[in-house]
Structure formats: structure tokens, C-alpha cells
Amino acid sequence: MEGNILAFDKLPKDVQAKIINWQTPAEDRFVFIARLSFFYWLAIAAGIVWCIYMFSATQNYLWENWMFWLFAGGSLILISLALYSIYKIIRLKISKLKDGFIFTKDECLKLKGNQLEFWNLKELEGFQFREDIKIIEVWVGERVQKIKADKLDEAQRLESRFDEWRNQSGESFLKDFAKNEFAYNNSIKYAAVFGGLLALLVLSFGASYAAKTMNRNYDDAQTWKRVENAATIGEFEEYKLRHPQGNYESEANRRISEISAKLKVDYTSKVKNTADENAVSAMSELLDGIGKLPNRTIYVKIKETRELDDAVVKKMKQVTGYSISTYDYSIPPTEEAFRKDKLLKDLSLVFLPATRNASVNFEMSENPPANTTVIDINYVARSVENFYRYVWYSNGSYTTFYNPAAKFEFDLTLRSAEAKELYKTNYVSLFTNLGSTGLVDSRDAANYSFDKVYFSSVSEDFGKYLGRQFGLTD
């Protein structure tokens, strides 16, 4: 039979005083007050260690997004346990009503917080003291109450008297208070638990957010410390990308503007005498607005056209008697991507002396975004009556191949973000002085096949021409 559950603070003051006084053991009662568990101190220590770890983690590299949730979850568990343990310790020290059990000659009282549950001894259907684990077990209907009994002699004395007390027990003096006005209200308990959980959620997420803010500020300061003396726009842009609206954003913008303003001056002061005035003017205008380039990127659009006639190859065979290959060996259609990539890399190297402080990116695109600076390169490969010798070494033997040459005609146009044509030039690369590619080992075929060696020479030749036009090289 389940006992009555009362709210301690609703009882009359004299009854409260009597129960508080009963917490002191006497000849006519046994008291088993819950002792402070070691695990409370362990939980507090874990909470402190967690807070120290969380703080130390803020003094590190910028957190990934998932780390906020990790620290929020960890704080919810560990800080909550630590705060609960602190509450239990403080309550144990200052509260007049302690958690535990009281046995008198008439009743058994269970005290827990503000909740008081009582049974007449006759309602307890069984009693057992398990000395090996220091636990008293009493049965109330189908429910077992387990009571920690640290004082063995007290538990043994109660066990020896229990049956006598139960047989002679009268009504509990608390029976008169088993009314609704004194009943313990679980809704208040649930509301308190819900409120506590809500407060803990706010606390844990607030702590994690505060730690994330500290980490962001720490990384902001460290990142700026690494780049504050930088000489390139790219490094300051990386700071802004890492820390949008960072503490040093205005200073980063000032340094970017400062570097951008110097680019044109530095370029024009070093232009070679062989430069094309139109090319220099175009580069100067480009450098003026380089700080405004989206992502510091110049888009390069490359188009290849093949106008190759194998009849030219046939004619050279008849004249020389050599077994000359087709153009598919010299300029294979399958390697168009390699040729475009090579042109892109060589182009970026050409402009590097003028743009290095800006860390400008050159990105290939068939459909460049609107309002961006674009370089259009259209080149045509045409047949010419010329060929190259290609010596192939494989497994200890040499094989000589003859591959046809071509004339490459390049058209380059530089356009501003407003689609204004800044510069246009045409160049014909008839690279006849390649002669022989020399000896190529078959193990190097992936990087040194004839078509790659050949076009690399053509692309580098075109790059040297552009370097002279823009006054970057002699």
C-alpha cells in the first residue's frame, strides 16, 4: 500500500519543527540521512576541467561549425551535473530538512527535498538488512525502498526491533494531515524541473556561444598578426574571408587600397623601352582597378581552331622520303585541354611581375561572369611545310619519329569589367628553330610526349612576345 505524500512546507510550523527534531537519532527512533556522495565532487571536478578545456580550446585555430554543438552538448551534460552537485552540497550544508529515512515506533518517513512520504509500520510488508552492501530494503506493496545504511550498528538494532515495533505500532501522527491542502503537488516539481532544464539549456548554449566568440576574437587577432605586415592583396583578402566583419576589417581594406594604389606606379616605373604603348596603357588601367576585381580574378577564355591539311604531310613525305606522321601526333585533338591549361599558366607567369603584390588569379572559363575583367585568346593552328624529329628511347632501343609542324596565329583581347576593349594584339608563332626534341625516355611519356613538348615551346614563345609588349621583359 502506497503511503501518503505531503508537502513539508505546507505543514504547520510545530509539525515541521518536530520532523526536523526527529532527524537526530534517539532511543525511540532510527535515522538514516543520505551522505554526500563522492560522485558529487567528481562531477564538480569534471565541470571545472571541462570549463578549463573549453577556454583553452578558444585559444586555438578557428572552430569548425560542428565544434559549437560539441561544446554546447558537453556543457549541457558536464556543467549541468556540476551545478546540480553544487546545489546538493550547499543544500546538505544549509537545509534543516535532510534527505533520508526516519523510523519511529509508529511510522516510516521518507524525506526528499520538500517531499515527505510516510507509512504506518504495519504497511511495510517486509524488512531486510543486507549487511554485505549496507542496504536496508523495505517492501511497500510491490515497491522496494532501498536505504543506504552506513552505520551498521544502527541498522542491526533496527532490524532486531522492527518486527516488535511493527506489531505494536499505532497510527502515524501525520495521518491527520493526509488532506489535499497538505498534499505534495507534482506539477510544481515538474515546472521546476522544466524551468531548470530550460535554464541549463540557455546556460550551456550561452557558454558555448561565448566560447565561440572568444575563439573567433582570438583567431581574428592571431590571423591579423600573421598578415599585418603582408605585401600582397591576397593575404589581406584571405583575412577578410576568414573573418568577415572582423576587428581589423577596416585596416585590411586600407592596406588593400594602399597596395592597389602602388601597383600602377611600380609597374610604369619599371616598363622596358621595347614595350607597346597601347599595352602599357591597358595594363595601367587594369592595375588601377585591380582591387575591385571580384575575388581578384581575371577570367581567361581560350578558343582553339584547327586548320590542318594532311595533304601538306603527304607532300613532305614525297619530297623527303621520311615517314612523317599525321597532325594527330603533333596536335592531337584529345590534348586540347592540356594546350589551354598551358596557355593559362604561361599567361599568369607573364603578368606576375606586374600583379604579384595583388595576388591576382587567372581562371579559365568558357562563360565568364558578367562585369569581370576578361582576356580572350583565340588561336588557329595551320599547316606548314616543316617537321620535327622525335627520338624515342624504350627498352634499350631507339626509334625516330617525324612529326609535322604548324603555324600558330594568336589573337589576344583584354577587356575591362565594363566590357571596354583595353588592348588587342595578334602574333604568329612559326617555331621552326625547335629542330629536334632530343632524346625522350618512354618512362617520361606522360609529361614529355612530342605534342606537349612542341606546344609548350609555342606557348612559351607567345608568352615572351606578350612580356615584351607589356614591357615586363626585354
C-alpha positions in Angstrom: 0.0 0.0 0.0 1.5 3.3 -1.0 1.9 5.9 1.7 0.8 9.5 1.7 2.9 12.2 0.1 2.9 15.6 1.8 4.5 19.0 1.1 6.7 19.7 4.0 6.4 23.5 3.7 2.6 23.3 3.9 2.6 21.5 7.3 2.1 23.5 10.5 5.2 25.0 12.0 5.1 22.9 15.1 4.9 19.7 12.9 7.8 20.9 10.8 9.8 21.5 13.9 9.0 18.1 15.2 10.2 16.4 12.0 13.3 18.4 11.9 14.0 17.4 15.5 13.4 13.8 14.6 16.4 13.9 12.3 18.5 13.5 15.5 18.7 9.8 16.4 17.2 8.7 19.8 16.2 5.6 21.7 12.7 5.7 20.2 13.8 6.3 16.5 16.4 5.4 13.9 17.6 8.0 11.4 19.4 7.3 8.1 20.4 10.5 6.5 21.8 10.4 3.0 25.5 11.2 3.0 27.3 13.3 0.5 28.4 11.1 -2.4 32.0 11.2 -3.7 30.5 11.5 -7.2 29.2 15.0 -6.5 32.8 16.2 -6.0 33.8 14.2 -9.1 31.1 15.9 -11.1 32.2 19.3 -9.9 35.8 18.5 -10.8 34.7 17.3 -14.3 32.8 20.5 -14.8 35.8 22.6 -13.8 38.1 20.6 -16.1 35.6 21.0 -18.9 35.4 24.7 -18.5 39.2 24.9 -18.4 39.4 22.8 -21.6 36.7 24.8 -23.3 38.6 28.0 -22.5 41.9 26.6 -23.7 40.1 25.5 -26.9 39.1 29.1 -27.6 42.8 30.0 -27.7 43.3 27.9 -30.8 42.6 27.9 -34.5 39.2 29.0 -35.7 36.5 26.5 -34.8 34.6 24.5 -37.3 30.8 24.9 -37.1 30.4 21.5 -35.5 32.6 22.4 -32.6 29.9 24.8 -31.3 27.5 21.9 -31.0 30.1 19.7 -29.4 30.8 22.3 -26.7 27.1 23.1 -26.2 26.4 19.4 -25.7 29.4 18.9 -23.4 28.4 21.9 -21.4 24.8 20.8 -21.1 26.0 17.5 -19.6 29.1 18.4 -17.5 28.2 21.9 -16.3 24.7 20.7 -15.5 26.0 17.9 -13.4 28.5 20.2 -11.7 25.8 22.8 -10.9 23.5 20.1 -9.6 26.2 18.7 -7.4 27.0 22.2 -6.0 23.3 22.6 -5.3 23.1 19.2 -3.5 26.2 20.1 -1.4 25.0 23.5 -0.4 21.5 22.2 0.4 23.1 19.4 2.5 25.0 22.0 4.4 22.4 24.7 5.0 19.0 22.9 4.8 17.3 22.0 8.0 15.5 19.1 6.4 17.8 16.5 5.2 17.2 13.7 2.6 16.8 10.3 4.2 14.6 7.9 6.2 13.3 8.1 9.8 11.8 5.0 11.6 9.8 5.6 14.8 7.7 3.1 16.7 4.7 4.0 14.6 5.8 5.1 11.2 8.5 5.3 8.5 9.2 8.7 6.9 10.9 9.3 3.7 12.3 12.8 3.3 13.4 14.2 -0.1 13.6 17.9 -0.8 10.2 19.4 0.1 8.5 16.0 -0.3 7.6 14.0 2.8 6.2 10.4 2.3 5.0 8.4 5.3 3.8 4.9 6.0 2.5 3.2 9.1 4.9 0.4 10.0 2.1 -2.1 9.5 2.0 -1.1 5.9 5.6 -2.2 5.4 5.3 -5.8 4.3 8.9 -6.8 4.6 12.2 -5.7 6.1 15.7 -6.9 5.3 19.2 -5.5 6.2 21.8 -6.6 3.7 25.0 -6.1 5.6 27.3 -7.0 2.7 26.2 -4.0 0.7 25.0 -1.9 3.7 21.5 -1.6 2.3 18.1 -1.8 4.1 15.3 -3.0 2.0 11.7 -2.4 2.9 8.6 -3.5 0.9 5.6 -1.3 0.4 3.2 -3.2 -1.7 5.1 -4.2 -4.8 7.6 -1.4 -4.4 11.0 -1.8 -2.7 12.6 1.1 -0.8 16.4 0.9 -0.6 18.0 2.8 2.2 21.8 3.3 2.5 22.8 2.3 6.0 26.4 3.4 6.7 26.0 2.9 10.4 26.0 -0.9 10.8 25.1 -0.9 14.4 22.1 1.3 13.9 20.8 -0.8 11.0 21.3 -4.0 13.1 19.5 -2.6 16.1 16.6 -1.5 13.8 16.5 -5.0 12.3 16.2 -6.6 15.7 13.4 -4.3 16.8 11.5 -3.9 13.6 9.1 -6.8 13.9 8.3 -5.8 17.5 7.7 -2.1 16.6 5.5 -3.1 13.6 3.3 -5.4 15.7 2.8 -2.7 18.3 2.6 0.3 16.0 -0.2 2.7 16.1 -1.4 5.4 13.7 1.1 7.9 12.4 0.6 11.3 13.7 0.9 12.6 10.1 -2.3 10.7 9.2 -4.4 13.8 10.2 -2.6 15.8 7.5 -3.3 13.4 4.7 -5.5 16.0 3.0 -5.4 17.9 -0.3 -4.4 21.1 1.4 -1.2 19.5 2.6 -0.6 17.2 -0.5 2.6 17.5 -2.4 1.9 19.0 -5.9 3.9 17.2 -8.6 3.1 19.9 -11.1 5.2 22.3 -9.1 8.1 19.8 -9.2 7.7 19.3 -13.0 7.6 23.0 -13.5 10.7 23.4 -11.5 12.4 20.6 -13.4 11.3 22.1 -16.7 12.5 25.6 -15.7 15.8 24.2 -14.6 16.3 22.3 -17.8 15.5 25.4 -19.8 17.9 27.5 -17.7 20.6 24.8 -18.2 20.0 24.8 -22.0 20.3 28.6 -22.1 23.4 28.4 -19.9 25.1 25.6 -21.9 24.4 27.2 -25.3 25.3 30.6 -23.9 28.6 29.3 -22.6 29.3 27.6 -26.0 28.4 30.8 -27.9 30.6 32.9 -25.5 33.5 30.4 -26.1 32.9 30.6 -29.9 33.1 34.4 -29.7 36.3 34.2 -27.7 37.7 31.7 -30.2 36.7 34.0 -33.1 38.3 37.0 -31.4 41.5 35.0 -30.6 41.8 33.7 -34.2 41.0 37.1 -35.5 43.9 38.7 -33.6 46.3 35.8 -34.5 45.3 35.9 -38.2 45.8 39.6 -38.3 49.2 39.3 -36.5 50.3 36.9 -39.3 49.2 39.2 -42.2 49.6 42.8 -40.8 53.0 43.2 -42.5 52.0 41.4 -45.7 52.8 42.9 -49.1 50.0 41.3 -51.1 46.3 42.0 -51.5 45.7 38.3 -51.5 46.8 37.9 -47.9 44.5 40.7 -46.7 41.7 39.2 -48.7 42.2 35.9 -47.0 42.0 37.6 -43.7 38.6 39.2 -44.7 37.4 35.8 -46.0 38.3 34.1 -42.7 36.8 36.9 -40.6 34.0 38.8 -42.3 33.4 41.9 -40.3 36.5 41.1 -38.3 38.0 43.6 -35.8 40.7 44.6 -38.4 38.5 44.7 -41.5 38.8 48.5 -41.9 42.6 48.3 -41.6 42.7 45.4 -44.1 40.7 47.5 -46.6 43.0 50.4 -46.1 46.1 48.2 -46.7 44.4 46.7 -49.8 43.8 50.2 -51.2 47.3 51.2 -50.4 48.8 48.3 -52.2 46.5 48.8 -55.2 47.5 52.4 -55.5 51.2 51.4 -55.7 50.7 48.8 -58.4 50.4 51.2 -61.3 53.3 53.3 -60.1 55.6 50.3 -59.6 54.6 48.9 -63.0 55.1 52.1 -65.0 58.4 52.9 -63.3 59.8 49.6 -64.5 58.4 49.3 -68.0 61.0 48.3 -70.6 61.7 50.6 -73.5 60.6 47.9 -76.0 57.0 48.0 -74.7 54.0 48.7 -76.8 52.4 52.0 -75.5 48.9 50.6 -76.0 49.7 47.5 -73.9 51.2 49.7 -71.2 48.2 51.9 -71.1 45.9 48.9 -70.9 47.9 47.4 -68.1 47.9 50.7 -66.2 44.1 50.9 -66.4 43.8 47.3 -65.3 46.1 47.9 -62.3 44.1 51.0 -61.3 41.0 48.9 -60.7 42.6 45.6 -59.6 41.4 46.0 -56.0 37.8 45.9 -57.3 38.2 42.6 -59.2 35.8 40.0 -57.8 37.9 37.5 -55.9 41.0 39.2 -57.5 40.2 37.1 -60.6 40.8 37.7 -64.3 38.9 35.3 -66.4 40.6 33.8 -69.5 38.5 32.5 -72.4 40.5 30.4 -74.8 39.3 29.1 -78.2 41.3 26.6 -80.4 40.7 26.2 -84.1 42.4 23.6 -86.2 43.0 24.3 -89.9 45.3 21.4 -90.7 45.7 19.7 -94.0 47.2 16.2 -94.2 47.9 16.9 -97.9 50.8 19.0 -96.7 52.1 16.0 -94.8 51.8 13.8 -97.9 53.8 16.4 -100.0 56.6 16.5 -97.4 56.8 12.7 -97.4 57.2 12.7 -101.2 59.9 15.4 -101.1 62.0 14.0 -98.1 61.2 10.3 -98.2 60.6 10.3 -94.4 57.7 8.6 -92.9 56.1 11.7 -91.4 53.2 11.2 -89.0 49.8 12.9 -89.3 48.9 16.1 -87.3 47.1 13.9 -84.8 50.6 13.2 -83.4 51.7 16.8 -83.3 48.5 18.5 -82.2 46.1 15.7 -81.1 42.5 16.8 -80.6 42.4 14.8 -77.3 45.1 17.1 -75.8 43.2 20.4 -76.3 42.7 20.7 -72.5 46.4 20.5 -71.9 47.1 23.2 -74.5 44.6 25.6 -73.0 45.9 24.9 -69.5 49.5 25.5 -70.6 48.5 28.9 -72.2 46.7 29.8 -68.9 49.7 29.0 -66.8 52.2 30.8 -69.1 49.9 33.9 -69.2 49.8 34.1 -65.4 53.6 34.0 -65.4 53.8 36.8 -68.0 51.7 39.2 -65.8 53.2 38.1 -62.5 55.9 40.9 -62.3 53.0 43.5 -62.5 50.4 41.7 -60.3 52.4 39.8 -57.7 51.5 42.1 -54.8 47.9 41.8 -55.8 48.0 38.0 -55.9 45.7 38.1 -59.0 44.2 34.8 -60.0 43.8 33.7 -63.7 40.8 31.4 -64.1 39.8 29.7 -67.3 36.1 30.0 -68.2 34.1 29.4 -71.4 31.3 31.7 -70.0 33.0 34.3 -67.7 30.7 36.1 -65.2 29.3 39.4 -66.1 31.1 42.6 -65.0 34.5 40.9 -64.8 37.8 41.5 -66.5 38.3 39.0 -69.3 41.2 38.0 -71.6 40.1 36.4 -74.9 42.7 34.2 -76.6 41.7 32.8 -80.0 44.4 30.8 -81.8 44.5 28.9 -85.0 46.9 26.0 -85.9 47.6 26.0 -89.7 49.6 23.5 -91.8 53.2 24.5 -92.9 55.8 22.5 -94.8 58.0 21.8 -91.9 58.5 18.8 -89.5 60.5 17.8 -86.4 62.5 14.7 -85.5 61.5 12.9 -82.3 63.8 10.2 -80.9 62.1 7.7 -78.6 64.0 5.5 -76.2 62.3 2.4 -74.9 63.7 -0.9 -73.5 67.2 -0.3 -74.7 66.3 0.7 -78.3 65.9 4.0 -80.2 63.1 4.9 -82.6 63.0 8.1 -84.6 59.6 9.7 -85.5 59.0 12.6 -87.8 56.1 14.8 -86.8 54.6 17.8 -88.9 54.9 21.4 -87.7 52.2 24.0 -87.7 51.9 27.8 -87.7 50.0 29.2 -84.7 48.3 32.5 -85.0 47.2 34.1 -81.7 44.6 36.9 -81.2 44.5 38.3 -77.7 42.0 40.9 -76.5 41.9 42.3 -73.0 38.5 43.7 -71.8 37.7 45.6 -68.7 34.8 44.7 -66.3 32.7 47.3 -68.3 33.4 45.2 -71.5 35.7 48.0 -72.7 38.5 46.8 -75.1 41.7 47.8 -73.4 44.2 46.1 -75.7 44.3 43.9 -78.7 47.2 42.1 -80.4 48.0 39.5 -82.9 51.0 37.2 -83.0 52.1 34.4 -85.3 54.4 31.7 -83.8 56.3 29.8 -86.5 58.6 28.0 -84.2 60.9 26.4 -86.7 64.1 26.5 -84.6 62.8 23.7 -82.4 64.7 21.4 -84.7 64.8 18.1 -82.8 63.1 17.4 -79.5 66.2 15.4 -78.5 66.0 12.0 -76.8 62.8 11.2 -74.8 62.6 8.2 -72.5 59.4 6.2 -72.7 59.0 6.4 -69.0 58.6 10.2 -69.3 55.9 9.9 -72.0 53.1 11.3 -69.8 54.8 14.6 -69.5 57.2 14.7 -72.5 55.3 13.4 -75.4 56.1 15.2 -78.6 52.8 17.2 -78.7 53.4 18.5 -75.2 57.0 19.4 -75.8 56.0 21.1 -79.1 53.1 23.2 -77.8 55.0 24.1 -74.6 57.6 25.8 -76.8 54.9 27.5 -78.8 53.1 28.8 -75.7 56.3 30.0 -74.1 57.2 31.8 -77.3 53.8 33.5 -77.2 54.4 34.4 -73.6 57.8 36.0 -74.3 56.1 38.1 -77.0 53.4 39.4 -74.5 56.1 40.1 -71.9 57.9 42.4 -74.4 54.6 44.0 -75.5 53.7 44.9 -71.9 57.3 46.0 -71.0 57.8 43.2 -68.5 60.8 41.6 -70.2 63.4 42.8 -72.7 
